[in-house]
Every structure is written in C-alpha cells, then in structure tokens.
C-alpha cells in the first residue's frame, strides 16, 4: 500500500503484507478507497513466488493487470469467467 495513503487512511497496514488479510477485508479497503474516498486509482502489487504483478484499479471501473505470471493469468481468467468477464490485451 502506498505509504502516504496508508499513513493517512490505514496506518495499521503500513509496511504490512496484505496477503495476511481476509479477501473480504481487502475488498472493503478497495471499495472504501475507490467508491467512498474517490481516489483516482489504487495499485496492488502481488507476487507469485519471485514474480511480481500489478493490478491497477482506476475510477472504480477499469482494472488493468501487468506482468502476470502464467499461473496468475490462469487464476485471473478463471475468476473472470465465473463472473462473465474477460481479459482484453492491449
């Protein structure tokens, strides 16, 4: 989580591995930041072993994924398919 944002909004999450949090908590944090507080974007850096990927959520509508590992891409596609969504490469 961005240090300035964490200090301001979630000081208890500063320098903490957010994978320890339940998914419901992560969704609430994202919802608060994007919908309630109207941040223009939220960047989520995650890793699969030594490979880092980035999820960028903008304006509560757009979600961009960067540098997904093959394993992460399969998982994301599976989650999207369950919700009737899909990835577009550009």
PyMOL Python script that loads the backbone (N, CA, C, O; Angstrom):
from pymol import cmd

cmd.read_pdbstr("""\
ATOM      1  N   UNK A   1       0.852  -1.173   0.000  1.00  0.00           N
ATOM      2  CA  UNK A   1       0.000   0.000   0.000  1.00  0.00           C
ATOM      3  C   UNK A   1       0.897   1.235   0.000  1.00  0.00           C
ATOM      4  O   UNK A   1       1.928   1.262   0.672  1.00  0.00           O
ATOM      5  N   UNK A   2       0.504   2.240  -0.746  1.00  0.00           N
ATOM      6  CA  UNK A   2       1.240   3.490  -0.821  1.00  0.00           C
ATOM      7  C   UNK A   2       1.430   4.082   0.574  1.00  0.00           C
ATOM      8  O   UNK A   2       0.478   4.150   1.351  1.00  0.00           O
ATOM      9  N   UNK A   3       2.643   4.506   0.894  1.00  0.00           N
ATOM     10  CA  UNK A   3       2.942   4.991   2.246  1.00  0.00           C
ATOM     11  C   UNK A   3       2.106   6.194   2.659  1.00  0.00           C
ATOM     12  O   UNK A   3       1.602   6.240   3.780  1.00  0.00           O
ATOM     13  N   UNK A   4       1.953   7.178   1.758  1.00  0.00           N
ATOM     14  CA  UNK A   4       1.160   8.365   2.113  1.00  0.00           C
ATOM     15  C   UNK A   4      -0.291   7.991   2.378  1.00  0.00           C
ATOM     16  O   UNK A   4      -0.901   8.467   3.335  1.00  0.00           O
ATOM     17  N   UNK A   5      -0.828   7.146   1.533  1.00  0.00           N
ATOM     18  CA  UNK A   5      -2.214   6.698   1.687  1.00  0.00           C
ATOM     19  C   UNK A   5      -2.372   5.879   2.966  1.00  0.00           C
ATOM     20  O   UNK A   5      -3.339   6.057   3.707  1.00  0.00           O
ATOM     21  N   UNK A   6      -1.433   4.997   3.219  1.00  0.00           N
ATOM     22  CA  UNK A   6      -1.512   4.159   4.411  1.00  0.00           C
ATOM     23  C   UNK A   6      -1.425   4.993   5.687  1.00  0.00           C
ATOM     24  O   UNK A   6      -2.180   4.772   6.634  1.00  0.00           O
ATOM     25  N   UNK A   7      -0.496   5.958   5.704  1.00  0.00           N
ATOM     26  CA  UNK A   7      -0.358   6.813   6.890  1.00  0.00           C
ATOM     27  C   UNK A   7      -1.649   7.569   7.167  1.00  0.00           C
ATOM     28  O   UNK A   7      -2.050   7.740   8.318  1.00  0.00           O
ATOM     29  N   UNK A   8      -2.284   8.013   6.108  1.00  0.00           N
ATOM     30  CA  UNK A   8      -3.480   8.831   6.207  1.00  0.00           C
ATOM     31  C   UNK A   8      -4.734   8.014   6.555  1.00  0.00           C
ATOM     32  O   UNK A   8      -5.507   8.390   7.435  1.00  0.00           O
ATOM     33  N   UNK A   9      -4.915   6.915   5.862  1.00  0.00           N
ATOM     34  CA  UNK A   9      -6.165   6.174   5.946  1.00  0.00           C
ATOM     35  C   UNK A   9      -6.073   4.865   6.729  1.00  0.00           C
ATOM     36  O   UNK A   9      -6.981   4.526   7.488  1.00  0.00           O
ATOM     37  N   UNK A  10      -4.978   4.135   6.543  1.00  0.00           N
ATOM     38  CA  UNK A  10      -4.813   2.828   7.173  1.00  0.00           C
ATOM     39  C   UNK A  10      -3.436   2.695   7.812  1.00  0.00           C
ATOM     40  O   UNK A  10      -2.633   1.884   7.350  1.00  0.00           O
ATOM     41  N   UNK A  11      -3.135   3.457   8.852  1.00  0.00           N
ATOM     42  CA  UNK A  11      -1.788   3.403   9.434  1.00  0.00           C
ATOM     43  C   UNK A  11      -1.415   2.015   9.963  1.00  0.00           C
ATOM     44  O   UNK A  11      -0.232   1.678  10.025  1.00  0.00           O
ATOM     45  N   UNK A  12      -2.399   1.217  10.341  1.00  0.00           N
ATOM     46  CA  UNK A  12      -2.109  -0.122  10.856  1.00  0.00           C
ATOM     47  C   UNK A  12      -1.682  -1.095   9.747  1.00  0.00           C
ATOM     48  O   UNK A  12      -1.190  -2.186  10.036  1.00  0.00           O
ATOM     49  N   UNK A  13      -1.870  -0.700   8.471  1.00  0.00           N
ATOM     50  CA  UNK A  13      -1.486  -1.569   7.358  1.00  0.00           C
ATOM     51  C   UNK A  13      -0.145  -1.176   6.739  1.00  0.00           C
ATOM     52  O   UNK A  13       0.330  -1.833   5.812  1.00  0.00           O
ATOM     53  N   UNK A  14       0.458  -0.117   7.246  1.00  0.00           N
ATOM     54  CA  UNK A  14       1.722   0.370   6.714  1.00  0.00           C
ATOM     55  C   UNK A  14       2.806  -0.696   6.829  1.00  0.00           C
ATOM     56  O   UNK A  14       3.030  -1.249   7.906  1.00  0.00           O
ATOM     57  N   UNK A  15       3.470  -0.979   5.725  1.00  0.00           N
ATOM     58  CA  UNK A  15       4.549  -1.973   5.661  1.00  0.00           C
ATOM     59  C   UNK A  15       4.113  -3.365   6.093  1.00  0.00           C
ATOM     60  O   UNK A  15       4.913  -4.135   6.622  1.00  0.00           O
ATOM     61  N   UNK A  16       2.864  -3.680   5.872  1.00  0.00           N
ATOM     62  CA  UNK A  16       2.339  -4.998   6.241  1.00  0.00           C
ATOM     63  C   UNK A  16       2.029  -5.792   4.988  1.00  0.00           C
ATOM     64  O   UNK A  16       1.573  -5.230   3.993  1.00  0.00           O
ATOM     65  N   UNK A  17       2.270  -7.081   5.026  1.00  0.00           N
ATOM     66  CA  UNK A  17       1.927  -7.970   3.926  1.00  0.00           C
ATOM     67  C   UNK A  17       0.417  -8.157   3.941  1.00  0.00           C
ATOM     68  O   UNK A  17      -0.119  -8.800   4.845  1.00  0.00           O
ATOM     69  N   UNK A  18      -0.274  -7.603   2.952  1.00  0.00           N
ATOM     70  CA  UNK A  18      -1.732  -7.633   2.938  1.00  0.00           C
ATOM     71  C   UNK A  18      -2.304  -9.005   2.604  1.00  0.00           C
ATOM     72  O   UNK A  18      -3.515  -9.206   2.688  1.00  0.00           O
ATOM     73  N   UNK A  19      -1.447  -9.951   2.227  1.00  0.00           N
ATOM     74  CA  UNK A  19      -1.950 -11.299   1.960  1.00  0.00           C
ATOM     75  C   UNK A  19      -2.417 -11.972   3.242  1.00  0.00           C
ATOM     76  O   UNK A  19      -3.098 -12.996   3.201  1.00  0.00           O
ATOM     77  N   UNK A  20      -2.048 -11.393   4.380  1.00  0.00           N
ATOM     78  CA  UNK A  20      -2.498 -11.940   5.667  1.00  0.00           C
ATOM     79  C   UNK A  20      -3.968 -11.612   5.924  1.00  0.00           C
ATOM     80  O   UNK A  20      -4.615 -12.250   6.755  1.00  0.00           O
ATOM     81  N   UNK A  21      -4.488 -10.621   5.213  1.00  0.00           N
ATOM     82  CA  UNK A  21      -5.869 -10.179   5.437  1.00  0.00           C
ATOM     83  C   UNK A  21      -6.856 -11.071   4.695  1.00  0.00           C
ATOM     84  O   UNK A  21      -6.543 -11.591   3.624  1.00  0.00           O
ATOM     85  N   UNK A  22      -8.037 -11.248   5.258  1.00  0.00           N
ATOM     86  CA  UNK A  22      -9.080 -11.988   4.537  1.00  0.00           C
ATOM     87  C   UNK A  22      -9.494 -11.213   3.279  1.00  0.00           C
ATOM     88  O   UNK A  22      -9.434  -9.984   3.256  1.00  0.00           O
ATOM     89  N   UNK A  23      -9.910 -11.931   2.247  1.00  0.00           N
ATOM     90  CA  UNK A  23     -10.316 -11.301   0.990  1.00  0.00           C
ATOM     91  C   UNK A  23     -11.421 -10.275   1.225  1.00  0.00           C
ATOM     92  O   UNK A  23     -11.424  -9.223   0.585  1.00  0.00           O
ATOM     93  N   UNK A  24     -12.352 -10.556   2.123  1.00  0.00           N
ATOM     94  CA  UNK A  24     -13.451  -9.621   2.409  1.00  0.00           C
ATOM     95  C   UNK A  24     -12.906  -8.280   2.905  1.00  0.00           C
ATOM     96  O   UNK A  24     -13.433  -7.228   2.544  1.00  0.00           O
ATOM     97  N   UNK A  25     -11.864  -8.311   3.724  1.00  0.00           N
ATOM     98  CA  UNK A  25     -11.250  -7.072   4.219  1.00  0.00           C
ATOM     99  C   UNK A  25     -10.584  -6.300   3.082  1.00  0.00           C
ATOM    100  O   UNK A  25     -10.694  -5.076   3.008  1.00  0.00           O
ATOM    101  N   UNK A  26      -9.887  -7.027   2.187  1.00  0.00           N
ATOM    102  CA  UNK A  26      -9.254  -6.379   1.042  1.00  0.00           C
ATOM    103  C   UNK A  26     -10.290  -5.727   0.136  1.00  0.00           C
ATOM    104  O   UNK A  26     -10.068  -4.631  -0.380  1.00  0.00           O
ATOM    105  N   UNK A  27     -11.417  -6.398  -0.055  1.00  0.00           N
ATOM    106  CA  UNK A  27     -12.485  -5.823  -0.875  1.00  0.00           C
ATOM    107  C   UNK A  27     -13.066  -4.573  -0.239  1.00  0.00           C
ATOM    108  O   UNK A  27     -13.359  -3.602  -0.936  1.00  0.00           O
ATOM    109  N   UNK A  28     -13.235  -4.586   1.072  1.00  0.00           N
ATOM    110  CA  UNK A  28     -13.752  -3.406   1.780  1.00  0.00           C
ATOM    111  C   UNK A  28     -12.782  -2.233   1.683  1.00  0.00           C
ATOM    112  O   UNK A  28     -13.200  -1.090   1.501  1.00  0.00           O
ATOM    113  N   UNK A  29     -11.493  -2.518   1.805  1.00  0.00           N
ATOM    114  CA  UNK A  29     -10.483  -1.463   1.683  1.00  0.00           C
ATOM    115  C   UNK A  29     -10.544  -0.862   0.282  1.00  0.00           C
ATOM    116  O   UNK A  29     -10.564   0.359   0.132  1.00  0.00           O
ATOM    117  N   UNK A  30     -10.573  -1.709  -0.740  1.00  0.00           N
ATOM    118  CA  UNK A  30     -10.645  -1.233  -2.122  1.00  0.00           C
ATOM    119  C   UNK A  30     -11.908  -0.423  -2.355  1.00  0.00           C
ATOM    120  O   UNK A  30     -11.866   0.640  -2.973  1.00  0.00           O
ATOM    121  N   UNK A  31     -13.022  -0.921  -1.863  1.00  0.00           N
ATOM    122  CA  UNK A  31     -14.300  -0.221  -2.034  1.00  0.00           C
ATOM    123  C   UNK A  31     -14.248   1.156  -1.378  1.00  0.00           C
ATOM    124  O   UNK A  31     -14.693   2.144  -1.963  1.00  0.00           O
ATOM    125  N   UNK A  32     -13.707   1.220  -0.169  1.00  0.00           N
ATOM    126  CA  UNK A  32     -13.623   2.498   0.543  1.00  0.00           C
ATOM    127  C   UNK A  32     -12.736   3.480  -0.212  1.00  0.00           C
ATOM    128  O   UNK A  32     -13.098   4.645  -0.379  1.00  0.00           O
ATOM    129  N   UNK A  33     -11.592   3.021  -0.663  1.00  0.00           N
ATOM    130  CA  UNK A  33     -10.657   3.901  -1.343  1.00  0.00           C
ATOM    131  C   UNK A  33     -11.211   4.427  -2.662  1.00  0.00           C
ATOM    132  O   UNK A  33     -11.057   5.609  -2.968  1.00  0.00           O
ATOM    133  N   UNK A  34     -11.852   3.564  -3.444  1.00  0.00           N
ATOM    134  CA  UNK A  34     -12.290   3.950  -4.784  1.00  0.00           C
ATOM    135  C   UNK A  34     -13.680   4.571  -4.779  1.00  0.00           C
ATOM    136  O   UNK A  34     -13.882   5.628  -5.378  1.00  0.00           O
ATOM    137  N   UNK A  35     -14.635   3.943  -4.121  1.00  0.00           N
ATOM    138  CA  UNK A  35     -16.020   4.407  -4.172  1.00  0.00           C
ATOM    139  C   UNK A  35     -16.281   5.519  -3.159  1.00  0.00           C
ATOM    140  O   UNK A  35     -16.834   6.560  -3.512  1.00  0.00           O
ATOM    141  N   UNK A  36     -15.888   5.305  -1.904  1.00  0.00           N
ATOM    142  CA  UNK A  36     -16.205   6.260  -0.845  1.00  0.00           C
ATOM    143  C   UNK A  36     -15.270   7.462  -0.838  1.00  0.00           C
ATOM    144  O   UNK A  36     -15.723   8.606  -0.795  1.00  0.00           O
ATOM    145  N   UNK A  37     -13.957   7.201  -0.880  1.00  0.00           N
ATOM    146  CA  UNK A  37     -12.987   8.287  -0.781  1.00  0.00           C
ATOM    147  C   UNK A  37     -12.617   8.886  -2.132  1.00  0.00           C
ATOM    148  O   UNK A  37     -11.940   9.911  -2.195  1.00  0.00           O
ATOM    149  N   UNK A  38     -13.057   8.253  -3.205  1.00  0.00           N
ATOM    150  CA  UNK A  38     -12.858   8.749  -4.573  1.00  0.00           C
ATOM    151  C   UNK A  38     -11.399   8.940  -4.962  1.00  0.00           C
ATOM    152  O   UNK A  38     -11.054   9.918  -5.626  1.00  0.00           O
ATOM    153  N   UNK A  39     -10.540   8.008  -4.552  1.00  0.00           N
ATOM    154  CA  UNK A  39      -9.180   8.027  -5.059  1.00  0.00           C
ATOM    155  C   UNK A  39      -9.247   7.688  -6.537  1.00  0.00           C
ATOM    156  O   UNK A  39     -10.055   6.854  -6.945  1.00  0.00           O
ATOM    157  N   UNK A  40      -8.417   8.317  -7.334  1.00  0.00           N
ATOM    158  CA  UNK A  40      -8.462   8.090  -8.777  1.00  0.00           C
ATOM    159  C   UNK A  40      -8.004   6.691  -9.156  1.00  0.00           C
ATOM    160  O   UNK A  40      -8.490   6.112 -10.128  1.00  0.00           O
ATOM    161  N   UNK A  41      -7.067   6.150  -8.386  1.00  0.00           N
ATOM    162  CA  UNK A  41      -6.613   4.794  -8.668  1.00  0.00           C
ATOM    163  C   UNK A  41      -6.012   4.168  -7.425  1.00  0.00           C
ATOM    164  O   UNK A  41      -5.614   4.844  -6.476  1.00  0.00           O
ATOM    165  N   UNK A  42      -5.966   2.857  -7.475  1.00  0.00           N
ATOM    166  CA  UNK A  42      -5.322   2.079  -6.429  1.00  0.00           C
ATOM    167  C   UNK A  42      -4.435   1.060  -7.138  1.00  0.00           C
ATOM    168  O   UNK A  42      -4.890   0.364  -8.046  1.00  0.00           O
ATOM    169  N   UNK A  43      -3.182   0.971  -6.732  1.00  0.00           N
ATOM    170  CA  UNK A  43      -2.252  -0.019  -7.271  1.00  0.00           C
ATOM    171  C   UNK A  43      -2.071  -1.126  -6.252  1.00  0.00           C
ATOM    172  O   UNK A  43      -1.832  -0.872  -5.072  1.00  0.00           O
ATOM    173  N   UNK A  44      -2.189  -2.353  -6.721  1.00  0.00           N
ATOM    174  CA  UNK A  44      -1.991  -3.516  -5.857  1.00  0.00           C
ATOM    175  C   UNK A  44      -0.870  -4.342  -6.468  1.00  0.00           C
ATOM    176  O   UNK A  44      -1.010  -4.865  -7.574  1.00  0.00           O
ATOM    177  N   UNK A  45       0.237  -4.460  -5.754  1.00  0.00           N
ATOM    178  CA  UNK A  45       1.369  -5.261  -6.189  1.00  0.00           C
ATOM    179  C   UNK A  45       1.254  -6.616  -5.499  1.00  0.00           C
ATOM    180  O   UNK A  45       1.115  -6.690  -4.279  1.00  0.00           O
ATOM    181  N   UNK A  46       1.313  -7.681  -6.286  1.00  0.00           N
ATOM    182  CA  UNK A  46       1.258  -9.006  -5.680  1.00  0.00           C
ATOM    183  C   UNK A  46       2.307  -9.898  -6.322  1.00  0.00           C
ATOM    184  O   UNK A  46       2.786  -9.633  -7.425  1.00  0.00           O
ATOM    185  N   UNK A  47       2.651 -10.954  -5.612  1.00  0.00           N
ATOM    186  CA  UNK A  47       3.697 -11.813  -6.151  1.00  0.00           C
ATOM    187  C   UNK A  47       3.306 -13.282  -6.075  1.00  0.00           C
ATOM    188  O   UNK A  47       2.559 -13.721  -5.201  1.00  0.00           O
ATOM    189  N   UNK A  48       3.848 -14.014  -7.036  1.00  0.00           N
ATOM    190  CA  UNK A  48       3.715 -15.457  -7.120  1.00  0.00           C
ATOM    191  C   UNK A  48       5.144 -15.987  -7.092  1.00  0.00           C
ATOM    192  O   UNK A  48       5.851 -15.953  -8.099  1.00  0.00           O
ATOM    193  N   UNK A  49       5.547 -16.466  -5.953  1.00  0.00           N
ATOM    194  CA  UNK A  49       6.937 -16.841  -5.692  1.00  0.00           C
ATOM    195  C   UNK A  49       7.815 -15.603  -5.857  1.00  0.00           C
ATOM    196  O   UNK A  49       7.723 -14.684  -5.043  1.00  0.00           O
ATOM    197  N   UNK A  50       8.661 -15.552  -6.886  1.00  0.00           N
ATOM    198  CA  UNK A  50       9.540 -14.396  -7.069  1.00  0.00           C
ATOM    199  C   UNK A  50       9.048 -13.460  -8.174  1.00  0.00           C
ATOM    200  O   UNK A  50       9.709 -12.468  -8.481  1.00  0.00           O
ATOM    201  N   UNK A  51       7.916 -13.759  -8.763  1.00  0.00           N
ATOM    202  CA  UNK A  51       7.379 -12.966  -9.871  1.00  0.00           C
ATOM    203  C   UNK A  51       6.360 -11.956  -9.348  1.00  0.00           C
ATOM    204  O   UNK A  51       5.397 -12.330  -8.678  1.00  0.00           O
ATOM    205  N   UNK A  52       6.576 -10.673  -9.655  1.00  0.00           N
ATOM    206  CA  UNK A  52       5.662  -9.620  -9.222  1.00  0.00           C
ATOM    207  C   UNK A  52       4.732  -9.217 -10.353  1.00  0.00           C
ATOM    208  O   UNK A  52       5.142  -9.143 -11.511  1.00  0.00           O
ATOM    209  N   UNK A  53       3.470  -8.957 -10.008  1.00  0.00           N
ATOM    210  CA  UNK A  53       2.463  -8.470 -10.944  1.00  0.00           C
ATOM    211  C   UNK A  53       1.802  -7.247 -10.327  1.00  0.00           C
ATOM    212  O   UNK A  53       1.885  -7.022  -9.119  1.00  0.00           O
ATOM    213  N   UNK A  54       1.149  -6.466 -11.168  1.00  0.00           N
ATOM    214  CA  UNK A  54       0.495  -5.249 -10.706  1.00  0.00           C
ATOM    215  C   UNK A  54      -0.957  -5.243 -11.161  1.00  0.00           C
ATOM    216  O   UNK A  54      -1.252  -5.520 -12.324  1.00  0.00           O
ATOM    217  N   UNK A  55      -1.854  -4.930 -10.246  1.00  0.00           N
ATOM    218  CA  UNK A  55      -3.266  -4.703 -10.538  1.00  0.00           C
ATOM    219  C   UNK A  55      -3.515  -3.233 -10.273  1.00  0.00           C
ATOM    220  O   UNK A  55      -3.260  -2.750  -9.170  1.00  0.00           O
ATOM    221  N   UNK A  56      -4.010  -2.514 -11.273  1.00  0.00           N
ATOM    222  CA  UNK A  56      -4.302  -1.083 -11.126  1.00  0.00           C
ATOM    223  C   UNK A  56      -5.786  -0.891 -11.365  1.00  0.00           C
ATOM    224  O   UNK A  56      -6.290  -1.190 -12.447  1.00  0.00           O
ATOM    225  N   UNK A  57      -6.490  -0.389 -10.351  1.00  0.00           N
ATOM    226  CA  UNK A  57      -7.928  -0.134 -10.446  1.00  0.00           C
ATOM    227  C   UNK A  57      -8.103   1.377 -10.543  1.00  0.00           C
ATOM    228  O   UNK A  57      -7.664   2.122  -9.667  1.00  0.00           O
ATOM    229  N   UNK A  58      -8.751   1.820 -11.621  1.00  0.00           N
ATOM    230  CA  UNK A  58      -8.934   3.257 -11.848  1.00  0.00           C
ATOM    231  C   UNK A  58     -10.407   3.617 -11.843  1.00  0.00           C
ATOM    232  O   UNK A  58     -11.224   2.944 -12.473  1.00  0.00           O
ATOM    233  N   UNK A  59     -10.739   4.669 -11.139  1.00  0.00           N
ATOM    234  CA  UNK A  59     -12.086   5.252 -11.116  1.00  0.00           C
ATOM    235  C   UNK A  59     -13.183   4.245 -10.776  1.00  0.00           C
ATOM    236  O   UNK A  59     -14.350   4.472 -11.093  1.00  0.00           O
ATOM    237  N   UNK A  60     -12.823   3.152 -10.145  1.00  0.00           N
ATOM    238  CA  UNK A  60     -13.813   2.156  -9.762  1.00  0.00           C
ATOM    239  C   UNK A  60     -14.366   1.366 -10.921  1.00  0.00           C
ATOM    240  O   UNK A  60     -15.262   0.543 -10.734  1.00  0.00           O
ATOM    241  N   UNK A  61     -13.847   1.597 -12.129  1.00  0.00           N
ATOM    242  CA  UNK A  61     -14.388   0.933 -13.320  1.00  0.00           C
ATOM    243  C   UNK A  61     -13.343   0.078 -14.017  1.00  0.00           C
ATOM    244  O   UNK A  61     -13.561  -1.110 -14.253  1.00  0.00           O
ATOM    245  N   UNK A  62     -12.215   0.679 -14.344  1.00  0.00           N
ATOM    246  CA  UNK A  62     -11.172  -0.006 -15.098  1.00  0.00           C
ATOM    247  C   UNK A  62     -10.223  -0.756 -14.180  1.00  0.00           C
ATOM    248  O   UNK A  62      -9.843  -0.262 -13.119  1.00  0.00           O
ATOM    249  N   UNK A  63      -9.854  -1.935 -14.596  1.00  0.00           N
ATOM    250  CA  UNK A  63      -8.852  -2.715 -13.873  1.00  0.00           C
ATOM    251  C   UNK A  63      -7.831  -3.204 -14.894  1.00  0.00           C
ATOM    252  O   UNK A  63      -8.178  -3.910 -15.841  1.00  0.00           O
ATOM    253  N   UNK A  64      -6.594  -2.832 -14.699  1.00  0.00           N
ATOM    254  CA  UNK A  64      -5.507  -3.250 -15.581  1.00  0.00           C
ATOM    255  C   UNK A  64      -4.568  -4.161 -14.821  1.00  0.00           C
ATOM    256  O   UNK A  64      -4.251  -3.921 -13.655  1.00  0.00           O
ATOM    257  N   UNK A  65      -4.125  -5.217 -15.502  1.00  0.00           N
ATOM    258  CA  UNK A  65      -3.170  -6.159 -14.929  1.00  0.00           C
ATOM    259  C   UNK A  65      -1.892  -6.113 -15.746  1.00  0.00           C
ATOM    260  O   UNK A  65      -1.928  -6.108 -16.976  1.00  0.00           O
ATOM    261  N   UNK A  66      -0.763  -6.079 -15.054  1.00  0.00           N
ATOM    262  CA  UNK A  66       0.523  -6.001 -15.719  1.00  0.00           C
ATOM    263  C   UNK A  66       1.435  -7.120 -15.254  1.00  0.00           C
ATOM    264  O   UNK A  66       1.500  -7.441 -14.067  1.00  0.00           O
ATOM    265  N   UNK A  67       2.140  -7.708 -16.215  1.00  0.00           N
ATOM    266  CA  UNK A  67       3.181  -8.710 -15.958  1.00  0.00           C
ATOM    267  C   UNK A  67       2.682  -9.911 -15.154  1.00  0.00           C
ATOM    268  O   UNK A  67       3.327 -10.330 -14.193  1.00  0.00           O
ATOM    269  N   UNK A  68       1.550 -10.453 -15.544  1.00  0.00           N
ATOM    270  CA  UNK A  68       1.035 -11.637 -14.866  1.00  0.00           C
ATOM    271  C   UNK A  68       1.874 -12.856 -15.205  1.00  0.00           C
ATOM    272  O   UNK A  68       2.275 -13.041 -16.355  1.00  0.00           O
ATOM    273  N   UNK A  69       2.138 -13.680 -14.214  1.00  0.00           N
ATOM    274  CA  UNK A  69       2.779 -14.963 -14.479  1.00  0.00           C
ATOM    275  C   UNK A  69       1.733 -15.870 -15.133  1.00  0.00           C
ATOM    276  O   UNK A  69       0.540 -15.573 -15.079  1.00  0.00           O
ATOM    277  N   UNK A  70       2.164 -16.957 -15.740  1.00  0.00           N
ATOM    278  CA  UNK A  70       1.219 -17.885 -16.370  1.00  0.00           C
ATOM    279  C   UNK A  70       0.220 -18.416 -15.350  1.00  0.00           C
ATOM    280  O   UNK A  70      -0.972 -18.532 -15.636  1.00  0.00           O
ATOM    281  N   UNK A  71       0.713 -18.736 -14.160  1.00  0.00           N
ATOM    282  CA  UNK A  71      -0.147 -19.264 -13.105  1.00  0.00           C
ATOM    283  C   UNK A  71      -1.187 -18.209 -12.679  1.00  0.00           C
ATOM    284  O   UNK A  71      -2.368 -18.520 -12.526  1.00  0.00           O
ATOM    285  N   UNK A  72      -0.739 -16.982 -12.495  1.00  0.00           N
ATOM    286  CA  UNK A  72      -1.651 -15.904 -12.097  1.00  0.00           C
ATOM    287  C   UNK A  72      -2.673 -15.623 -13.192  1.00  0.00           C
ATOM    288  O   UNK A  72      -3.847 -15.391 -12.903  1.00  0.00           O
ATOM    289  N   UNK A  73      -2.233 -15.642 -14.441  1.00  0.00           N
ATOM    290  CA  UNK A  73      -3.140 -15.386 -15.564  1.00  0.00           C
ATOM    291  C   UNK A  73      -4.238 -16.445 -15.623  1.00  0.00           C
ATOM    292  O   UNK A  73      -5.398 -16.121 -15.874  1.00  0.00           O
ATOM    293  N   UNK A  74      -3.880 -17.706 -15.393  1.00  0.00           N
ATOM    294  CA  UNK A  74      -4.883 -18.776 -15.383  1.00  0.00           C
ATOM    295  C   UNK A  74      -5.905 -18.547 -14.274  1.00  0.00           C
ATOM    296  O   UNK A  74      -7.107 -18.707 -14.487  1.00  0.00           O
ATOM    297  N   UNK A  75      -5.423 -18.172 -13.095  1.00  0.00           N
ATOM    298  CA  UNK A  75      -6.301 -17.931 -11.961  1.00  0.00           C
ATOM    299  C   UNK A  75      -7.230 -16.737 -12.228  1.00  0.00           C
ATOM    300  O   UNK A  75      -8.432 -16.810 -11.971  1.00  0.00           O
ATOM    301  N   UNK A  76      -6.667 -15.648 -12.743  1.00  0.00           N
ATOM    302  CA  UNK A  76      -7.465 -14.456 -13.042  1.00  0.00           C
ATOM    303  C   UNK A  76      -8.519 -14.786 -14.092  1.00  0.00           C
ATOM    304  O   UNK A  76      -9.677 -14.394 -13.945  1.00  0.00           O
ATOM    305  N   UNK A  77      -8.139 -15.501 -15.150  1.00  0.00           N
ATOM    306  CA  UNK A  77      -9.103 -15.875 -16.187  1.00  0.00           C
ATOM    307  C   UNK A  77     -10.231 -16.739 -15.619  1.00  0.00           C
ATOM    308  O   UNK A  77     -11.390 -16.592 -16.004  1.00  0.00           O
ATOM    309  N   UNK A  78      -9.885 -17.624 -14.718  1.00  0.00           N
ATOM    310  CA  UNK A  78     -10.892 -18.484 -14.086  1.00  0.00           C
ATOM    311  C   UNK A  78     -11.881 -17.639 -13.264  1.00  0.00           C
ATOM    312  O   UNK A  78     -13.092 -17.846 -13.336  1.00  0.00           O
ATOM    313  N   UNK A  79     -11.354 -16.698 -12.493  1.00  0.00           N
ATOM    314  CA  UNK A  79     -12.209 -15.820 -11.690  1.00  0.00           C
ATOM    315  C   UNK A  79     -13.093 -14.936 -12.565  1.00  0.00           C
ATOM    316  O   UNK A  79     -14.276 -14.752 -12.282  1.00  0.00           O
ATOM    317  N   UNK A  80     -12.510 -14.396 -13.625  1.00  0.00           N
ATOM    318  CA  UNK A  80     -13.275 -13.539 -14.530  1.00  0.00           C
ATOM    319  C   UNK A  80     -14.387 -14.321 -15.228  1.00  0.00           C
ATOM    320  O   UNK A  80     -15.517 -13.846 -15.340  1.00  0.00           O
ATOM    321  N   UNK A  81     -14.057 -15.512 -15.690  1.00  0.00           N
ATOM    322  CA  UNK A  81     -15.036 -16.340 -16.405  1.00  0.00           C
ATOM    323  C   UNK A  81     -16.245 -16.647 -15.521  1.00  0.00           C
ATOM    324  O   UNK A  81     -17.382 -16.644 -15.991  1.00  0.00           O
ATOM    325  N   UNK A  82     -15.992 -16.911 -14.244  1.00  0.00           N
ATOM    326  CA  UNK A  82     -17.092 -17.182 -13.304  1.00  0.00           C
ATOM    327  C   UNK A  82     -18.049 -16.003 -13.200  1.00  0.00           C
ATOM    328  O   UNK A  82     -19.233 -16.181 -12.913  1.00  0.00           O
ATOM    329  N   UNK A  83     -17.529 -14.789 -13.434  1.00  0.00           N
ATOM    330  CA  UNK A  83     -18.329 -13.574 -13.316  1.00  0.00           C
ATOM    331  C   UNK A  83     -18.759 -13.015 -14.676  1.00  0.00           C
ATOM    332  O   UNK A  83     -19.254 -11.891 -14.756  1.00  0.00           O
ATOM    333  N   UNK A  84     -18.573 -13.789 -15.730  1.00  0.00           N
ATOM    334  CA  UNK A  84     -18.983 -13.353 -17.055  1.00  0.00           C
ATOM    335  C   UNK A  84     -18.129 -12.235 -17.631  1.00  0.00           C
ATOM    336  O   UNK A  84     -18.590 -11.467 -18.475  1.00  0.00           O
ATOM    337  N   UNK A  85     -16.875 -12.142 -17.171  1.00  0.00           N
ATOM    338  CA  UNK A  85     -15.968 -11.098 -17.636  1.00  0.00           C
ATOM    339  C   UNK A  85     -14.829 -11.725 -18.429  1.00  0.00           C
ATOM    340  O   UNK A  85     -14.747 -12.950 -18.523  1.00  0.00           O
ATOM    341  N   UNK A  86     -13.953 -10.909 -18.999  1.00  0.00           N
ATOM    342  CA  UNK A  86     -12.839 -11.418 -19.788  1.00  0.00           C
ATOM    343  C   UNK A  86     -11.699 -10.409 -19.805  1.00  0.00           C
ATOM    344  O   UNK A  86     -11.888  -9.239 -19.471  1.00  0.00           O
ATOM    345  N   UNK A  87     -10.520 -10.870 -20.197  1.00  0.00           N
ATOM    346  CA  UNK A  87      -9.347 -10.005 -20.328  1.00  0.00           C
ATOM    347  C   UNK A  87      -9.220  -9.521 -21.770  1.00  0.00           C
ATOM    348  O   UNK A  87      -9.510 -10.261 -22.710  1.00  0.00           O
ATOM    349  N   UNK A  88      -8.790  -8.292 -21.931  1.00  0.00           N
ATOM    350  CA  UNK A  88      -8.504  -7.740 -23.241  1.00  0.00           C
ATOM    351  C   UNK A  88      -7.041  -7.316 -23.231  1.00  0.00           C
ATOM    352  O   UNK A  88      -6.616  -6.548 -22.367  1.00  0.00           O
ATOM    353  N   UNK A  89      -6.271  -7.819 -24.197  1.00  0.00           N
ATOM    354  CA  UNK A  89      -4.851  -7.465 -24.261  1.00  0.00           C
ATOM    355  C   UNK A  89      -4.700  -6.253 -25.163  1.00  0.00           C
ATOM    356  O   UNK A  89      -5.224  -6.217 -26.277  1.00  0.00           O
ATOM    357  N   UNK A  90      -3.968  -5.249 -24.657  1.00  0.00           N
ATOM    358  CA  UNK A  90      -3.699  -4.072 -25.490  1.00  0.00           C
ATOM    359  C   UNK A  90      -2.326  -3.543 -25.218  1.00  0.00           C
ATOM    360  O   UNK A  90      -1.915  -2.553 -25.823  1.00  0.00           O
TER     361      UNK A  90
END
""", "prot")
cmd.dss("prot")
cmd.show_as("cartoon", "prot")
cmd.util.cbc("prot")
cmd.orient("prot")
